Amino acid sequence: MMERAFSPRDHAWQDRVRNSFAQQGAMRLLGASMAELSPGRCTIVLPFREELAQQHGYFHAGITSAIADSAGGYAALTLFPHSAEVLTVEFKINLIAPALDGLLRAEANVVRSGRTLTICSVEVSVDRDGARMPCALMQQTLIRIDHKR
């Protein structure tokens, strides 16, 4: 996928996004962390634990979807003004291979950041034994919610 260059609208975007991630109880419960952050991009990683697996020992699809959704949301948030928040409107995820144990990695890229809606593409892979294996692709639509002053 072609990478686009974006400019944040908020000079303190990085602190705002990282603080928001730190407040997410769901990501904390899962044990996920933000590995990379730049304008229009976010990577969230999650080490495998048995509690995150389905009955065959793979990462559960809900877990894969959760970190992909958050990665896309935070990629979008990097481009929003200080007075705005983000909510997911819709996503479509294709699980293209079993997510074996290892480090689950969701890499989100903003495709288009509009005044109200933002579109993201998220690639999910597993880092295992020195190799990166793709396991899911997500397309996501997010909405900007402006705080009332």
PAVEX-554617 format. One record per residue (C-alpha): y, z, x. Coordinates in Angstrom, 3 decimals. Example, Ala and Ser with C-alpha at 12.3 -4.5 7.8 and 13.67 -1.06 7.14 Angstrom:
2
-4.500 | 7.800 | 12.300
-1.060 | 7.140 | 13.670
END
This chain:
149
0.000 | 0.000 | 0.000
3.463 | -0.879 | 1.238
5.486 | 2.188 | 2.120
9.075 | 2.373 | 0.880
11.964 | 4.252 | 2.465
13.714 | 6.694 | 0.136
16.765 | 8.923 | 0.580
16.816 | 12.388 | -0.988
19.694 | 13.242 | -3.344
19.663 | 16.908 | -2.329
20.408 | 17.984 | 1.250
18.165 | 21.053 | 0.787
15.278 | 19.031 | -0.714
12.659 | 20.251 | 1.731
13.259 | 23.981 | 1.129
13.467 | 23.424 | -2.643
10.159 | 21.525 | -2.742
8.319 | 23.967 | -0.468
9.623 | 26.952 | -2.475
8.436 | 25.324 | -5.701
4.986 | 24.738 | -4.214
4.824 | 28.385 | -3.085
5.413 | 29.451 | -6.721
2.465 | 27.409 | -8.038
-0.231 | 29.870 | -8.987
-2.786 | 27.102 | -9.554
-2.497 | 25.736 | -6.008
-2.574 | 29.271 | -4.595
-5.705 | 30.064 | -6.649
-7.439 | 26.941 | -5.337
-6.389 | 27.623 | -1.734
-4.446 | 24.344 | -1.397
-1.613 | 23.873 | 1.079
1.117 | 21.330 | 1.620
0.272 | 19.507 | 4.841
3.021 | 16.869 | 4.958
6.318 | 16.309 | 3.210
8.912 | 13.577 | 3.584
11.214 | 11.764 | 1.142
8.991 | 10.143 | -1.471
5.775 | 11.416 | 0.122
3.637 | 14.549 | -0.083
0.178 | 15.453 | 1.178
-1.762 | 18.419 | -0.173
-5.026 | 19.549 | 1.413
-7.806 | 21.818 | 0.228
-10.793 | 23.075 | 2.244
-14.161 | 22.986 | 0.490
-15.592 | 26.166 | -1.025
-18.626 | 26.488 | -3.299
-16.368 | 27.777 | -6.081
-14.610 | 24.371 | -6.165
-17.821 | 22.371 | -6.535
-19.637 | 20.926 | -9.500
-23.406 | 21.246 | -9.968
-24.278 | 18.616 | -7.316
-22.228 | 20.263 | -4.588
-19.262 | 17.838 | -4.613
-15.648 | 18.809 | -5.232
-15.233 | 18.978 | -9.017
-13.251 | 16.078 | -10.531
-10.829 | 18.598 | -12.051
-10.079 | 20.002 | -8.598
-9.576 | 16.513 | -7.184
-7.253 | 15.684 | -10.077
-5.316 | 18.940 | -9.722
-4.318 | 18.443 | -6.101
-3.586 | 14.742 | -6.680
-1.331 | 15.648 | -9.626
0.562 | 18.231 | -7.573
0.939 | 15.915 | -4.580
2.463 | 13.248 | -6.805
4.749 | 15.735 | -8.510
6.094 | 17.027 | -5.223
6.511 | 13.528 | -3.786
8.688 | 12.770 | -6.821
10.596 | 16.059 | -6.567
11.707 | 15.237 | -3.011
13.958 | 12.542 | -4.504
15.427 | 14.500 | -7.419
18.824 | 16.181 | -7.388
19.044 | 19.944 | -6.893
19.455 | 20.553 | -10.633
16.192 | 18.834 | -11.627
12.521 | 19.669 | -11.995
9.457 | 17.488 | -12.502
6.720 | 17.295 | -15.120
3.737 | 14.971 | -15.305
3.801 | 12.581 | -18.261
0.563 | 10.721 | -17.588
-1.991 | 9.936 | -14.920
-5.029 | 7.762 | -14.515
-7.525 | 8.676 | -11.845
-10.454 | 6.606 | -10.624
-13.135 | 8.614 | -8.849
-14.480 | 5.988 | -6.449
-16.950 | 8.087 | -4.421
-18.303 | 11.653 | -4.473
-15.955 | 14.093 | -2.780
-18.324 | 15.687 | -0.299
-17.619 | 19.018 | 1.331
-14.900 | 18.903 | 3.957
-11.122 | 18.865 | 3.667
-9.914 | 17.260 | 0.441
-6.643 | 15.388 | 1.069
-4.290 | 14.013 | -1.617
-1.614 | 11.689 | -0.185
1.083 | 10.763 | -2.694
3.704 | 8.051 | -2.387
6.537 | 7.322 | -4.777
6.363 | 3.715 | -5.936
9.569 | 3.828 | -7.977
12.029 | 6.646 | -8.593
14.135 | 5.964 | -11.671
16.805 | 8.005 | -13.419
14.241 | 9.540 | -15.800
10.731 | 8.347 | -14.871
9.066 | 8.195 | -11.472
5.829 | 6.380 | -10.670
3.542 | 7.621 | -7.890
0.374 | 6.372 | -6.289
-2.008 | 8.982 | -4.901
-4.948 | 8.365 | -2.597
-7.508 | 11.165 | -2.307
-9.968 | 11.358 | 0.554
-12.262 | 13.829 | 2.286
-11.967 | 14.536 | 6.000
-15.471 | 15.285 | 7.227
-17.147 | 15.049 | 10.638
-14.127 | 13.270 | 12.121
-14.046 | 10.579 | 9.419
-11.808 | 10.093 | 6.389
-13.697 | 8.942 | 3.298
-11.739 | 7.738 | 0.224
-12.893 | 9.361 | -3.004
-10.187 | 8.795 | -5.663
-7.112 | 6.776 | -6.582
-4.484 | 7.993 | -9.030
-1.495 | 6.344 | -10.670
0.931 | 8.820 | -12.149
4.091 | 8.847 | -14.256
6.445 | 11.815 | -13.960
9.609 | 12.780 | -15.805
12.722 | 14.354 | -14.384
13.871 | 17.427 | -16.319
17.507 | 18.351 | -15.699
18.533 | 22.004 | -15.897
21.304 | 22.762 | -18.360
24.298 | 24.289 | -16.675
END
